Amino acid sequence: MSSELRELYQEVILDHSKRPRNFRELPAATGRAEGYNPLCGDRATVYVELEGDRVKDVSFKGAGCSISTASASMMTEALKGKTRAEADALFDRFHRLITSDPSRAAENVAPELGKLAAFSGVCEFPVRVKCASLPWHTLRSALEGEATRVSTEETEASRGEAEGKTRPEGSS
């Protein structure tokens, strides 16, 4: 990746972390989930308002590192107006981007990711993958209507996180 592109990506992430979009509660939410990353203390609550099968609105509240906050902000922008199937496909594409082999990360940058491509460098820092993926896993839980809390804590019971699965907090 060129240094100019890396700088642009860093600027996009910093902008969204300092001025997050859709950072608010959503009173008309049809789904809501809480997420927690015990590794660095990120906490996020994701609110989703569905109209039929389409994401009419999505927002988040919480506190976290720059990567987590920017990921949540950019996620909310990318998902408005998408169907559940499109949201799932975007989740899968984003997850592949941030968990790919760093030497092959560029292969996973696709046009449908738009600004989310800024997270392509996250795969170089495995500890940051959970920061970037927390809002997305929390969104998935909100879309499924689960009332459980999502945790990125790595335990024997949660080894499936690498495959994009989450486990309810406190389960074993």
N, CA, C and O atoms as a DFTB+ gen file, in Angstrom:
688 C
 N C O
     1  1       0.860      -1.166       0.000
     2  2       0.000       0.000       0.000
     3  2       0.908       1.231       0.000
     4  3       1.894       1.281       0.736
     5  1       0.578       2.201      -0.811
     6  2       1.394       3.408      -0.894
     7  2       1.258       4.221       0.389
     8  3       0.254       4.131       1.095
     9  1       2.277       5.009       0.675
    10  2       2.252       5.822       1.899
    11  2       1.151       6.885       1.825
    12  3       0.577       7.250       2.851
    13  1       0.850       7.391       0.608
    14  2      -0.225       8.381       0.465
    15  2      -1.582       7.772       0.804
    16  3      -2.404       8.394       1.476
    17  1      -1.804       6.553       0.332
    18  2      -3.067       5.875       0.602
    19  2      -3.178       5.545       2.091
    20  3      -4.244       5.700       2.685
    21  1      -2.083       5.093       2.687
    22  2      -2.083       4.786       4.121
    23  2      -2.405       6.049       4.938
    24  3      -3.159       5.983       5.910
    25  1      -1.836       7.192       4.546
    26  2      -2.119       8.456       5.231
    27  2      -3.585       8.849       5.096
    28  3      -4.204       9.294       6.063
    29  1      -4.142       8.684       3.898
    30  2      -5.551       8.992       3.671
    31  2      -6.428       8.115       4.552
    32  3      -7.369       8.600       5.180
    33  1      -6.120       6.819       4.597
    34  2      -6.880       5.902       5.438
    35  2      -6.795       6.317       6.905
    36  3      -7.800       6.281       7.614
    37  1      -5.613       6.708       7.365
    38  2      -5.455       7.143       8.749
    39  2      -6.295       8.388       9.025
    40  3      -6.898       8.510      10.092
    41  1      -6.334       9.307       8.069
    42  2      -7.134      10.525       8.227
    43  2      -8.622      10.200       8.331
    44  3      -9.332      10.785       9.148
    45  1      -9.087       9.278       7.511
    46  2     -10.501       8.887       7.541
    47  2     -10.843       8.281       8.896
    48  3     -11.866       8.623       9.489
    49  1     -10.000       7.388       9.384
    50  2     -10.241       6.755      10.681
    51  2     -10.208       7.792      11.799
    52  3     -11.066       7.768      12.681
    53  1      -9.240       8.697      11.777
    54  2      -9.165       9.739      12.808
    55  2     -10.385      10.659      12.779
    56  3     -10.907      11.040      13.826
    57  1     -10.835      11.012      11.576
    58  2     -12.009      11.875      11.452
    59  2     -13.236      11.211      12.071
    60  3     -13.978      11.852      12.816
    61  1     -13.452       9.942      11.770
    62  2     -14.622       9.241      12.310
    63  2     -14.489       8.973      13.803
    64  3     -15.496       8.872      14.504
    65  1     -13.268       8.858      14.294
    66  2     -13.104       8.624      15.726
    67  2     -13.305       9.922      16.513
    68  3     -13.818       9.897      17.632
    69  1     -12.906      11.038      15.939
    70  2     -13.074      12.331      16.627
    71  2     -14.486      12.890      16.474
    72  3     -14.997      13.549      17.380
    73  1     -15.113      12.628      15.330
    74  2     -16.469      13.114      15.042
    75  2     -17.323      11.963      14.528
    76  3     -17.674      11.914      13.349
    77  1     -17.652      11.037      15.426
    78  2     -18.417       9.864      14.977
    79  2     -19.798      10.239      14.454
    80  3     -20.490      11.082      15.026
    81  1     -20.177       9.604      13.372
    82  2     -21.500       9.791      12.780
    83  2     -22.476       8.833      13.459
    84  3     -22.094       7.744      13.887
    85  1     -23.724       9.244      13.552
    86  2     -24.806       8.403      14.092
    87  2     -24.531       7.959      15.528
    88  3     -24.922       6.864      15.932
    89  1     -23.859       8.813      16.291
    90  2     -23.561       8.532      17.693
    91  2     -24.718       9.066      18.532
    92  3     -24.723      10.219      18.965
    93  1     -25.699       8.187      18.745
    94  2     -26.913       8.574      19.465
    95  2     -27.734       7.329      19.748
    96  3     -27.561       6.290      19.111
    97  1     -28.629       7.454      20.712
    98  2     -29.602       6.388      20.926
    99  2     -30.642       6.487      19.830
   100  3     -30.832       7.548      19.235
   101  1     -31.300       5.403      19.571
   102  2     -32.314       5.364      18.534
   103  2     -33.624       4.917      19.174
   104  3     -33.850       3.720      19.348
   105  1     -34.496       5.878      19.528
   106  2     -35.730       5.536      20.238
   107  2     -36.631       4.543      19.504
   108  3     -37.328       3.755      20.144
   109  1     -36.624       4.570      18.171
   110  2     -37.501       3.684      17.399
   111  2     -36.813       2.365      17.039
   112  3     -37.270       1.654      16.144
   113  1     -35.732       2.037      17.721
   114  2     -34.969       0.822      17.390
   115  2     -35.831      -0.436      17.520
   116  3     -36.569      -0.602      18.491
   117  1     -35.724      -1.300      16.539
   118  2     -36.399      -2.599      16.592
   119  2     -35.433      -3.670      17.091
   120  3     -35.845      -4.785      17.413
   121  1     -34.152      -3.326      17.154
   122  2     -33.132      -4.226      17.669
   123  2     -32.056      -3.427      18.370
   124  3     -31.732      -2.308      17.975
   125  1     -31.504      -4.021      19.422
   126  2     -30.476      -3.343      20.208
   127  2     -29.585      -4.412      20.813
   128  3     -30.077      -5.440      21.276
   129  1     -28.279      -4.182      20.816
   130  2     -27.359      -5.118      21.445
   131  2     -26.181      -4.349      22.027
   132  3     -25.812      -3.276      21.550
   133  1     -25.604      -4.930      23.072
   134  2     -24.441      -4.341      23.720
   135  2     -23.227      -5.206      23.443
   136  3     -23.307      -6.434      23.447
   137  1     -22.099      -4.550      23.201
   138  2     -20.862      -5.274      22.959
   139  2     -19.757      -4.779      23.864
   140  3     -19.744      -3.618      24.274
   141  1     -18.821      -5.677      24.176
   142  2     -17.732      -5.346      25.077
   143  2     -16.454      -6.045      24.627
   144  3     -16.468      -7.233      24.306
   145  1     -15.369      -5.312      24.606
   146  2     -14.049      -5.853      24.298
   147  2     -13.198      -5.706      25.551
   148  3     -12.646      -4.631      25.787
   149  1     -13.074      -6.758      26.362
   150  2     -12.323      -6.653      27.610
   151  2     -10.837      -6.396      27.412
   152  3     -10.162      -5.952      28.342
   153  1     -10.318      -6.661      26.234
   154  2      -8.907      -6.460      25.970
   155  2      -8.509      -4.986      26.090
   156  3      -7.467      -4.664      26.661
   157  1      -9.340      -4.101      25.551
   158  2      -8.993      -2.673      25.655
   159  2     -10.134      -1.837      26.240
   160  3     -10.029      -0.613      26.312
   161  1     -11.216      -2.487      26.655
   162  2     -12.288      -1.774      27.334
   163  2     -13.344      -1.141      26.441
   164  3     -14.204      -0.410      26.932
   165  1     -13.298      -1.405      25.145
   166  2     -14.317      -0.859      24.238
   167  2     -15.696      -1.363      24.642
   168  3     -15.882      -2.542      24.941
   169  1     -16.658      -0.444      24.644
   170  2     -18.063      -0.788      24.881
   171  2     -18.893      -0.095      23.815
   172  3     -18.674       1.076      23.502
   173  1     -19.842      -0.826      23.265
   174  2     -20.711      -0.250      22.239
   175  2     -22.108      -0.825      22.359
   176  3     -22.292      -2.022      22.578
   177  1     -23.079       0.045      22.213
   178  2     -24.464      -0.378      22.083
   179  2     -24.889       0.018      20.680
   180  3     -24.788       1.183      20.295
   181  1     -25.363      -0.955      19.921
   182  2     -25.797      -0.703      18.544
   183  2     -27.313      -0.789      18.497
   184  3     -27.912      -1.731      19.014
   185  1     -27.922       0.208      17.871
   186  2     -29.370       0.294      17.711
   187  2     -29.689       0.166      16.227
   188  3     -29.032       0.786      15.391
   189  1     -30.692      -0.634      15.900
   190  2     -31.101      -0.827      14.511
   191  2     -32.604      -0.646      14.413
   192  3     -33.361      -1.185      15.220
   193  1     -33.025       0.111      13.426
   194  2     -34.450       0.244      13.121
   195  2     -34.660      -0.376      11.747
   196  3     -34.179       0.132      10.734
   197  1     -35.379      -1.468      11.738
   198  2     -35.692      -2.144      10.482
   199  2     -37.063      -1.718       9.984
   200  3     -37.991      -1.506      10.764
   201  1     -37.165      -1.602       8.692
   202  2     -38.448      -1.368       8.034
   203  2     -38.583      -2.518       7.043
   204  3     -38.015      -2.495       5.951
   205  1     -39.343      -3.515       7.450
   206  2     -39.384      -4.743       6.662
   207  2     -38.051      -5.443       6.798
   208  3     -37.625      -5.783       7.902
   209  1     -37.397      -5.657       5.677
   210  2     -36.100      -6.330       5.661
   211  2     -34.946      -5.342       5.475
   212  3     -33.796      -5.747       5.308
   213  1     -35.258      -4.055       5.503
   214  2     -34.265      -3.015       5.216
   215  2     -33.883      -2.246       6.476
   216  3     -34.721      -1.980       7.338
   217  1     -32.594      -1.893       6.565
   218  2     -32.097      -1.078       7.679
   219  2     -32.511       0.365       7.409
   220  3     -31.904       1.058       6.592
   221  1     -33.548       0.803       8.106
   222  2     -34.023       2.179       7.941
   223  2     -33.068       3.144       8.632
   224  3     -32.756       4.206       8.094
   225  1     -32.604       2.776       9.826
   226  2     -31.670       3.622      10.571
   227  2     -30.821       2.737      11.465
   228  3     -31.251       1.658      11.871
   229  1     -29.634       3.189      11.767
   230  2     -28.717       2.469      12.645
   231  2     -27.839       3.501      13.341
   232  3     -27.408       4.480      12.732
   233  1     -27.582       3.270      14.615
   234  2     -26.763       4.196      15.386
   235  2     -26.028       3.426      16.478
   236  3     -26.220       2.222      16.647
   237  1     -25.190       4.139      17.208
   238  2     -24.458       3.501      18.293
   239  2     -24.142       4.510      19.389
   240  3     -24.129       5.720      19.164
   241  1     -23.893       3.987      20.557
   242  2     -23.421       4.758      21.712
   243  2     -22.332       3.913      22.350
   244  3     -22.275       2.699      22.157
   245  1     -21.482       4.562      23.103
   246  2     -20.460       3.820      23.819
   247  2     -19.164       4.582      23.893
   248  3     -19.085       5.755      23.526
   249  1     -18.145       3.892      24.375
   250  2     -16.819       4.475      24.505
   251  2     -15.801       3.424      24.095
   252  3     -15.909       2.253      24.461
   253  1     -14.827       3.856      23.340
   254  2     -13.813       2.910      22.900
   255  2     -12.631       3.606      22.284
   256  3     -12.567       4.834      22.221
   257  1     -11.703       2.807      21.835
   258  2     -10.508       3.329      21.186
   259  2     -10.877       3.926      19.821
   260  3     -12.012       3.802      19.363
   261  1      -9.922       4.558      19.200
   262  2     -10.152       5.197      17.904
   263  2     -10.636       4.216      16.850
   264  3     -11.538       4.527      16.072
   265  1     -10.035       3.025      16.825
   266  2     -10.408       2.025      15.816
   267  2     -11.852       1.580      16.011
   268  3     -12.616       1.503      15.049
   269  1     -12.220       1.289      17.238
   270  2     -13.574       0.815      17.533
   271  2     -14.615       1.891      17.212
   272  3     -15.634       1.606      16.584
   273  1     -14.355       3.112      17.641
   274  2     -15.290       4.212      17.401
   275  2     -15.430       4.495      15.908
   276  3     -16.541       4.667      15.407
   277  1     -14.310       4.542      15.204
   278  2     -14.355       4.804      13.761
   279  2     -15.063       3.666      13.029
   280  3     -15.824       3.908      12.092
   281  1     -14.818       2.442      13.447
   282  2     -15.474       1.297      12.813
   283  2     -16.988       1.387      12.982
   284  3     -17.734       1.164      12.028
   285  1     -17.444       1.713      14.191
   286  2     -18.882       1.840      14.443
   287  2     -19.480       2.977      13.617
   288  3     -20.552       2.827      13.031
   289  1     -18.793       4.100      13.573
   290  2     -19.276       5.257      12.824
   291  2     -19.405       4.950      11.336
   292  3     -20.431       5.236      10.719
   293  1     -18.363       4.369      10.772
   294  2     -18.373       4.064       9.344
   295  2     -19.344       2.936       9.015
   296  3     -19.947       2.919       7.942
   297  1     -19.492       2.000       9.940
   298  2     -20.458       0.919       9.761
   299  2     -21.872       1.489       9.637
   300  3     -22.630       1.096       8.749
   301  1     -22.224       2.422      10.534
   302  2     -23.584       2.974      10.498
   303  2     -23.843       3.707       9.188
   304  3     -24.942       3.629       8.639
   305  1     -22.851       4.409       8.693
   306  2     -23.029       5.105       7.411
   307  2     -23.215       4.116       6.264
   308  3     -24.041       4.329       5.375
   309  1     -22.445       3.039       6.293
   310  2     -22.474       2.070       5.193
   311  2     -23.746       1.244       5.156
   312  3     -24.132       0.759       4.092
   313  1     -24.411       1.072       6.299
   314  2     -25.538       0.136       6.363
   315  2     -26.918       0.730       6.129
   316  3     -27.856      -0.005       5.824
   317  1     -27.061       2.030       6.263
   318  2     -28.385       2.623       6.078
   319  2     -28.922       2.329       4.687
   320  3     -28.256       2.565       3.679
   321  1     -30.145       1.807       4.657
   322  2     -30.800       1.500       3.389
   323  2     -30.509       0.105       2.856
   324  3     -31.114      -0.315       1.869
   325  1     -29.601      -0.614       3.486
   326  2     -29.258      -1.959       3.025
   327  2     -30.262      -2.979       3.558
   328  3     -30.863      -2.777       4.612
   329  1     -30.435      -4.073       2.822
   330  2     -31.251      -5.181       3.312
   331  2     -30.424      -5.966       4.325
   332  3     -29.214      -5.772       4.439
   333  1     -31.084      -6.843       5.050
   334  2     -30.355      -7.696       6.004
   335  2     -29.314      -8.541       5.282
   336  3     -28.203      -8.721       5.780
   337  1     -29.668      -9.057       4.117
   338  2     -28.722      -9.875       3.342
   339  2     -27.510      -9.037       2.923
   340  3     -26.374      -9.508       2.985
   341  1     -27.756      -7.808       2.502
   342  2     -26.647      -6.927       2.120
   343  2     -25.793      -6.578       3.339
   344  3     -24.571      -6.480       3.230
   345  1     -26.427      -6.390       4.496
   346  2     -25.689      -6.108       5.739
   347  2     -24.816      -7.302       6.109
   348  3     -23.665      -7.126       6.508
   349  1     -25.350      -8.515       5.983
   350  2     -24.572      -9.722       6.263
   351  2     -23.390      -9.854       5.307
   352  3     -22.284     -10.200       5.723
   353  1     -23.622      -9.579       4.041
   354  2     -22.550      -9.668       3.043
   355  2     -21.457      -8.639       3.334
   356  3     -20.269      -8.931       3.195
   357  1     -21.863      -7.435       3.739
   358  2     -20.885      -6.397       4.066
   359  2     -20.096      -6.785       5.322
   360  3     -18.887      -6.559       5.392
   361  1     -20.781      -7.367       6.309
   362  2     -20.095      -7.864       7.504
   363  2     -19.021      -8.873       7.097
   364  3     -17.870      -8.770       7.523
   365  1     -19.405      -9.847       6.269
   366  2     -18.465     -10.886       5.856
   367  2     -17.270     -10.290       5.116
   368  3     -16.130     -10.687       5.356
   369  1     -17.522      -9.353       4.230
   370  2     -16.448      -8.711       3.449
   371  2     -15.517      -7.926       4.368
   372  3     -14.295      -8.008       4.240
   373  1     -16.099      -7.162       5.298
   374  2     -15.305      -6.373       6.237
   375  2     -14.475      -7.294       7.133
   376  3     -13.291      -7.046       7.361
   377  1     -15.098      -8.345       7.632
   378  2     -14.397      -9.284       8.512
   379  2     -13.233      -9.950       7.779
   380  3     -12.161     -10.138       8.355
   381  1     -13.439     -10.301       6.528
   382  2     -12.372     -10.884       5.716
   383  2     -11.222      -9.882       5.555
   384  3     -10.052     -10.261       5.609
   385  1     -11.558      -8.616       5.360
   386  2     -10.547      -7.566       5.196
   387  2      -9.663      -7.446       6.438
   388  3      -8.438      -7.402       6.331
   389  1     -10.285      -7.395       7.608
   390  2      -9.505      -7.140       8.819
   391  2      -8.839      -8.380       9.399
   392  3      -7.976      -8.263      10.269
   393  1      -9.221      -9.560       8.935
   394  2      -8.614     -10.792       9.452
   395  2      -7.712     -11.474       8.420
   396  3      -7.210     -12.571       8.667
   397  1      -7.508     -10.840       7.282
   398  2      -6.709     -11.473       6.231
   399  2      -5.225     -11.448       6.575
   400  3      -4.781     -10.707       7.452
   401  1      -4.487     -12.260       5.872
   402  2      -3.038     -12.249       5.967
   403  2      -2.583     -10.861       5.498
   404  3      -2.962     -10.438       4.406
   405  1      -1.776     -10.139       6.300
   406  2      -1.369      -8.786       5.919
   407  2      -0.747      -8.684       4.525
   408  3      -0.882      -7.655       3.862
   409  1      -0.075      -9.729       4.083
   410  2       0.542      -9.681       2.758
   411  2      -0.499      -9.783       1.637
   412  3      -0.198      -9.512       0.475
   413  1      -1.725     -10.178       1.999
   414  2      -2.787     -10.322       1.001
   415  2      -3.956      -9.377       1.247
   416  3      -4.994      -9.501       0.597
   417  1      -3.806      -8.439       2.169
   418  2      -4.903      -7.537       2.541
   419  2      -5.449      -6.769       1.338
   420  3      -6.658      -6.572       1.223
   421  1      -4.576      -6.345       0.460
   422  2      -5.010      -5.562      -0.701
   423  2      -6.000      -6.333      -1.568
   424  3      -6.843      -5.729      -2.231
   425  1      -5.906      -7.655      -1.569
   426  2      -6.819      -8.486      -2.358
   427  2      -8.251      -8.417      -1.833
   428  3      -9.201      -8.681      -2.570
   429  1      -8.402      -8.063      -0.560
   430  2      -9.729      -8.034       0.058
   431  2     -10.373      -6.651       0.039
   432  3     -11.494      -6.483       0.519
   433  1      -9.674      -5.663      -0.510
   434  2     -10.254      -4.331      -0.644
   435  2     -11.120      -4.356      -1.895
   436  3     -10.620      -4.540      -3.005
   437  1     -12.412      -4.173      -1.707
   438  2     -13.353      -4.240      -2.828
   439  2     -14.155      -2.941      -2.887
   440  3     -14.332      -2.270      -1.870
   441  1     -14.641      -2.587      -4.079
   442  2     -15.400      -1.346      -4.224
   443  2     -16.590      -1.229      -3.267
   444  3     -16.902      -0.136      -2.796
   445  1     -17.255      -2.361      -2.980
   446  2     -18.428      -2.277      -2.099
   447  2     -18.060      -1.894      -0.670
   448  3     -18.944      -1.549       0.114
   449  1     -16.791      -1.946      -0.316
   450  2     -16.376      -1.539       1.029
   451  2     -16.298      -0.020       1.166
   452  3     -16.427       0.505       2.272
   453  1     -16.092       0.683       0.072
   454  2     -16.011       2.144       0.133
   455  2     -14.990       2.591       1.167
   456  3     -13.861       2.101       1.184
   457  1     -15.386       3.523       2.030
   458  2     -14.483       4.058       3.050
   459  2     -14.016       2.996       4.038
   460  3     -12.978       3.161       4.677
   461  1     -14.765       1.918       4.169
   462  2     -14.379       0.850       5.096
   463  2     -13.035       0.234       4.725
   464  3     -12.408      -0.425       5.554
   465  1     -12.590       0.439       3.497
   466  2     -11.279      -0.053       3.073
   467  2     -10.169       0.563       3.911
   468  3      -9.056       0.038       3.943
   469  1     -10.453       1.661       4.585
   470  2      -9.469       2.301       5.457
   471  2      -8.977       1.354       6.549
   472  3      -7.911       1.572       7.125
   473  1      -9.739       0.316       6.833
   474  2      -9.364      -0.634       7.884
   475  2      -8.470      -1.766       7.365
   476  3      -8.196      -2.713       8.102
   477  1      -8.017      -1.686       6.130
   478  2      -7.204      -2.755       5.552
   479  2      -5.908      -2.978       6.328
   480  3      -5.383      -4.091       6.326
   481  1      -5.388      -1.967       6.979
   482  2      -4.151      -2.114       7.742
   483  2      -4.334      -2.762       9.100
   484  3      -3.352      -3.128       9.745
   485  1      -5.574      -2.910       9.548
   486  2      -5.845      -3.487      10.869
   487  2      -5.314      -4.911      10.962
   488  3      -4.877      -5.336      12.031
   489  1      -5.346      -5.647       9.865
   490  2      -4.885      -7.040       9.892
   491  2      -3.421      -7.155      10.286
   492  3      -2.975      -8.230      10.686
   493  1      -2.668      -6.071      10.182
   494  2      -1.260      -6.078      10.583
   495  2      -1.106      -6.034      12.102
   496  3      -0.019      -6.275      12.628
   497  1      -2.197      -5.725      12.804
   498  2      -2.166      -5.597      14.256
   499  2      -3.269      -6.468      14.854
   500  3      -4.357      -5.971      15.145
   501  1      -3.002      -7.749      15.038
   502  2      -4.045      -8.689      15.478
   503  2      -4.831      -8.237      16.708
   504  3      -6.024      -8.525      16.805
   505  1      -4.202      -7.547      17.637
   506  2      -4.929      -7.110      18.830
   507  2      -6.004      -6.077      18.473
   508  3      -6.967      -5.916      19.222
   509  1      -5.858      -5.380      17.353
   510  2      -6.820      -4.370      16.924
   511  2      -7.985      -4.940      16.121
   512  3      -8.981      -4.251      15.901
   513  1      -7.871      -6.173      15.689
   514  2      -8.962      -6.800      14.932
   515  2     -10.239      -6.819      15.763
   516  3     -11.321      -6.547      15.244
   517  1     -10.120      -7.137      17.042
   518  2     -11.300      -7.180      17.907
   519  2     -11.887      -5.791      18.110
   520  3     -13.100      -5.649      18.263
   521  1     -11.043      -4.767      18.112
   522  2     -11.526      -3.387      18.237
   523  2     -12.385      -3.024      17.026
   524  3     -13.467      -2.454      17.165
   525  1     -11.891      -3.362      15.850
   526  2     -12.610      -3.038      14.608
   527  2     -13.854      -3.887      14.420
   528  3     -14.843      -3.425      13.851
   529  1     -13.812      -5.137      14.898
   530  2     -14.947      -6.037      14.644
   531  2     -16.049      -5.943      15.695
   532  3     -17.173      -6.374      15.437
   533  1     -15.757      -5.390      16.874
   534  2     -16.771      -5.327      17.940
   535  2     -18.091      -4.712      17.477
   536  3     -19.136      -5.328      17.682
   537  1     -18.094      -3.523      16.861
   538  2     -19.393      -2.962      16.440
   539  2     -20.139      -3.861      15.457
   540  3     -21.368      -3.925      15.484
   541  1     -19.409      -4.547      14.601
   542  2     -20.023      -5.397      13.590
   543  2     -20.667      -6.629      14.217
   544  3     -21.778      -7.007      13.847
   545  1     -19.978      -7.251      15.157
   546  2     -20.562      -8.401      15.847
   547  2     -21.776      -7.961      16.674
   548  3     -22.768      -8.681      16.779
   549  1     -21.674      -6.784      17.248
   550  2     -22.783      -6.255      18.039
   551  2     -23.974      -5.963      17.135
   552  3     -25.116      -6.236      17.505
   553  1     -23.719      -5.416      15.969
   554  2     -24.775      -5.178      14.978
   555  2     -25.461      -6.485      14.617
   556  3     -26.689      -6.558      14.581
   557  1     -24.680      -7.502      14.353
   558  2     -25.250      -8.797      13.968
   559  2     -26.191      -9.306      15.052
   560  3     -27.261      -9.836      14.755
   561  1     -25.793      -9.145      16.296
   562  2     -26.632      -9.559      17.412
   563  2     -27.917      -8.725      17.451
   564  3     -28.996      -9.264      17.697
   565  1     -27.807      -7.424      17.213
   566  2     -28.986      -6.545      17.197
   567  2     -29.939      -6.935      16.071
   568  3     -31.156      -6.927      16.257
   569  1     -29.400      -7.272      14.918
   570  2     -30.236      -7.679      13.790
   571  2     -30.945      -8.996      14.064
   572  3     -32.054      -9.220      13.579
   573  1     -30.313      -9.864      14.836
   574  2     -30.910     -11.161      15.164
   575  2     -31.868     -11.066      16.340
   576  3     -32.543     -12.036      16.683
   577  1     -31.922      -9.886      16.958
   578  2     -32.839      -9.690      18.074
   579  2     -32.401     -10.373      19.356
   580  3     -33.216     -10.619      20.245
   581  1     -31.108     -10.681      19.451
   582  2     -30.604     -11.323      20.658
   583  2     -30.500     -10.302      21.786
   584  3     -30.083      -9.164      21.571
   585  1     -30.877     -10.714      22.971
   586  2     -30.811      -9.824      24.127
   587  2     -29.530     -10.035      24.919
   588  3     -29.354      -9.440      25.982
   589  1     -28.636     -10.873      24.416
   590  2     -27.398     -11.145      25.121
   591  2     -26.349     -10.088      24.808
   592  3     -26.475      -9.330      23.846
   593  1     -25.330     -10.055      25.625
   594  2     -24.233      -9.119      25.440
   595  2     -23.144      -9.817      24.626
   596  3     -22.824     -10.976      24.889
   597  1     -22.580      -9.129      23.653
   598  2     -21.523      -9.664      22.815
   599  2     -20.188      -9.329      23.462
   600  3     -19.967      -8.198      23.895
   601  1     -19.294     -10.319      23.528
   602  2     -17.962     -10.098      24.074
   603  2     -16.931     -10.638      23.109
   604  3     -17.143     -11.675      22.480
   605  1     -15.807      -9.935      22.988
   606  2     -14.725     -10.408      22.132
   607  2     -13.705     -11.211      22.925
   608  3     -12.644     -11.565      22.411
   609  1     -14.032     -11.494      24.172
   610  2     -13.110     -12.228      25.038
   611  2     -12.789     -13.593      24.433
   612  3     -13.688     -14.358      24.084
   613  1     -11.515     -13.879      24.318
   614  2     -11.075     -15.151      23.740
   615  2     -10.957     -16.195      24.843
   616  3     -10.093     -16.103      25.716
   617  1     -11.825     -17.171      24.789
   618  2     -11.782     -18.299      25.715
   619  2     -11.928     -19.563      24.903
   620  3     -12.150     -19.503      23.693
   621  1     -11.809     -20.686      25.537
   622  2     -12.002     -21.955      24.834
   623  2     -13.363     -21.988      24.153
   624  3     -13.499     -22.537      23.060
   625  1     -14.376     -21.402      24.796
   626  2     -15.740     -21.448      24.261
   627  2     -15.955     -20.474      23.115
   628  3     -16.940     -20.592      22.387
   629  1     -15.042     -19.502      22.937
   630  2     -15.285     -18.488      21.912
   631  2     -14.265     -18.541      20.786
   632  3     -14.095     -17.546      20.082
   633  1     -13.595     -19.636      20.592
   634  2     -12.599     -19.748      19.526
   635  2     -13.216     -19.484      18.148
   636  3     -12.491     -19.161      17.208
   637  1     -14.538     -19.615      18.013
   638  2     -15.217     -19.376      16.744
   639  2     -15.222     -17.924      16.321
   640  3     -15.647     -17.624      15.206
   641  1     -14.764     -16.997      17.172
   642  2     -14.750     -15.573      16.839
   643  2     -13.975     -15.336      15.552
   644  3     -14.345     -14.476      14.752
   645  1     -12.917     -16.083      15.349
   646  2     -12.112     -15.906      14.152
   647  2     -12.911     -16.211      12.891
   648  3     -12.593     -15.703      11.815
   649  1     -13.940     -17.034      13.017
   650  2     -14.789     -17.334      11.869
   651  2     -15.987     -16.392      11.796
   652  3     -16.906     -16.605      11.005
   653  1     -15.972     -15.344      12.628
   654  2     -17.066     -14.378      12.583
   655  2     -18.202     -14.722      13.506
   656  3     -19.287     -14.155      13.381
   657  1     -17.987     -15.642      14.439
   658  2     -19.038     -16.019      15.375
   659  2     -18.796     -15.312      16.689
   660  3     -17.659     -14.977      17.020
   661  1     -19.835     -15.088      17.421
   662  2     -19.713     -14.491      18.736
   663  2     -20.370     -15.425      19.721
   664  3     -21.091     -16.351      19.348
   665  1     -20.107     -15.163      20.983
   666  2     -20.784     -15.952      22.001
   667  2     -21.388     -14.990      23.002
   668  3     -20.838     -13.917      23.247
   669  1     -22.500     -15.361      23.572
   670  2     -23.088     -14.513      24.593
   671  2     -22.128     -14.409      25.780
   672  3     -21.518     -15.398      26.185
   673  1     -22.006     -13.214      26.325
   674  2     -21.129     -12.994      27.460
   675  2     -21.600     -13.851      28.625
   676  3     -22.793     -13.912      28.922
   677  1     -20.653     -14.509      29.282
   678  2     -20.981     -15.317      30.444
   679  2     -21.311     -16.756      30.119
   680  3     -21.472     -17.566      31.032
   681  1     -21.419     -17.107      28.825
   682  2     -21.711     -18.499      28.491
   683  2     -20.410     -19.280      28.427
   684  3     -19.337     -18.690      28.303
   685  1     -20.495     -20.592      28.510
   686  2     -19.268     -21.375      28.424
   687  2     -19.391     -22.509      27.439
   688  3     -18.441     -23.267      27.248
